[in-house]
C-alpha cells in the first residue's frame, strides 16, 4: 500500500520519458523503505498488484509505465524475478486490466523466464 501511495504524489506529465524519470527517482529515493516493506516474494507480488490501479489511472495510463516501473524496481533489488513472474502468473485472476498490464511486460517476462535465476533479485 505504501508504494502506490508514494506514486500518487507524482504529478502527471506529458511525456513518457519524464514520467519514467520521476518514477525512477522515487524508487531510488525510497529504495530502503520499499525493500523493508516488500521483504518476501508475496509482499513484492502484492505490491505490484497494488500498483496496477495507479498505472491504469487517468494521467498515467497513456505512458504504459508498468514494465519500466517493474524493471526499475528489479534493477534496484526491490522486486525479485520470482515475485515478478508470480505477479504475471496471477494476472488472469485479477482481471482484464491486469492481463493487459502483463502483456505490456511481455519482453521483461520473457527475459526473466529465459534467465531462470529463480529469485535472486535484479542484476541488470
HELIX and SHEET records of a PDB file:
HELIX    1   1 UNK A    2  UNK A    7  1                                   6    
HELIX    2   2 UNK A   16  UNK A   37  1                                  22    
HELIX    3   3 UNK A   41  UNK A   55  1                                  15    
HELIX    4   4 UNK A   61  UNK A   63  5                                   3    
HELIX    5   5 UNK A   66  UNK A   75  1                                  10    
HELIX    6   6 UNK A   81  UNK A   89  1                                   9    
HELIX    7   7 UNK A   91  UNK A   94  1                                   4    
HELIX    8   8 UNK A   96  UNK A  104  1                                   9    
HELIX    9   9 UNK A  106  UNK A  115  1                                  10    
END                                                                             
